[in-house]
Amino acid sequence: MEHFLIVLKSLGLINWFYSFMTRSLSTLRGITCNSLIFRSLWHHL
């Protein structure tokens, strides 16, 4: 029974880590897109 709880806990950690990674990746992607748009606008000025 304890082993099952340990497996559940590690799965939860993996799930949390995965969601954290995807969130930071999307944030990074948004930042890069915004900086690219800003740079192109800056060049047009």
ABEGO torsion letter per residue (X at the ends): XAAAAAAAAAAAAAAAAAAAAAAAAAAAAAAAAAAAAAAAAAAAX
